Structures are given as C-alpha cells and as structure tokens.
Amino acid sequence: FPSHDTVGAGRKRIADLTGWSEDAARLFMEKYYAHYAGLGAWEDLVYNEVNESRKPSGPNGEAKGQYTSPTGRRFVFTTMESKYQPAEQVFSPNQLKNWPIQGLAADFVAHMTGKLFRDLLYYDMTQYIVPINTIHDSVVLDVHKEVLDIAEQIVHDTYSKAQVGMFELVQGKRPVTIPFRYSVTTGISWAK
C-alpha cells in the first residue's frame, strides 16, 4: 500500500485513491497512527504550532503560519481553499507533513557531510578523498583508487555515529532513538 497518509492524505482522499469506504480509510488511519504513535504526536505538534502562529495575509481570508524545526529552520505555510469544505482556508496537510521532514533530511545530510569532511581533514586525506556532491541522501566522493579501503573505513567511522550527529543537529531538543542505516558502495560513478 502506498503511504498516502504520510504525505497528507486524509480519510476522504485515501478512500478516493484506494476505492475503500471512508470507514475503511478511517480504520486504516487509526491503526496506522496506533502503530506509529510518535509520528502522529509530531504531526500534531507541527499542526498546532502553525495554527497558533496563524496570521491573516490576504484579502480572501488567506493566512500564514510558521513552524520552527529543532534545527532552527523556519517553515512558513500559506493557507489554501479546502477541497472538501469550499470557502474554508486551511493549511495543506501535505506541506505540514513533508516540508519539515524534507528540511530535516537536508540539514542532516549537510551536517554529516561536514563531519565527514572534518574527519578527512583530521586524517589528512583531502588530497585523495574529495566530497564532490550530495544527491538526496547520498554523499558522492571522488577517491583515488590506492586509498579506497581507507576511504571506506573513514566513511564507516563517521556514519556509524549518525545517531549522535542527529542529536547534535536537533540541539538535544528531541530524543534520537532510531538507528540510522547507511551503506557504502564504490564505482566509477554515482549510478554504477
């Protein structure tokens, strides 16, 4: 089942997308949030912060609200007309759920890439191992063949501490209890 709920779909939208009844979609959502209780609490936190900061911003009842992530990144949301309750201005559930997650992921990749570069400096390897790009959650390095094993070890050493890196990134404002999985692959390009 595609995870429509995690991208903001509600009961009616899930029923529309799946052909389920609204009662079946509601039951799915109840079970989903019972299983992922922390996710529901976090979504409520974002929703409440945005709505509590809501301020009028347009002639037709539009409003803006904001959420500040644990990393300090500020997201400003603008209301739009509700699909299911015409003339009502609502914040997009998709945006409320996705923007903070995507922003945190981007902050985390940048934070860990910085840690990796500092480790490369510490081991005096920057003339042989150069971070050249990030693609979504991947870090691409240009590595001399003769130090490939060393590069893999440095990356493993750095990313084995990813949970600590996330705790630092959120400035201790949230517990970080999930394990972080990563892999290291080599090839002549990112795609191979």
Secondary structure, DSSP 4 states (H G I P E B T S, - for coil): ----GGGT--HHHHHHHH---HHHHHHHHHHHHHHTHHHHHHHHHHHHHHHHT-EE-STTS-EEEEEE-TTS-EEEEE-EE-SSSTT-EE--HHHHHHHHHHHHHHHHHHHHHHHHHHHHHHTT-TTTEEEEEEETTEEEEEE-GGGHHHHHHHHHHHHTTHHHHHHHHTTTSS---S---------SSTT-
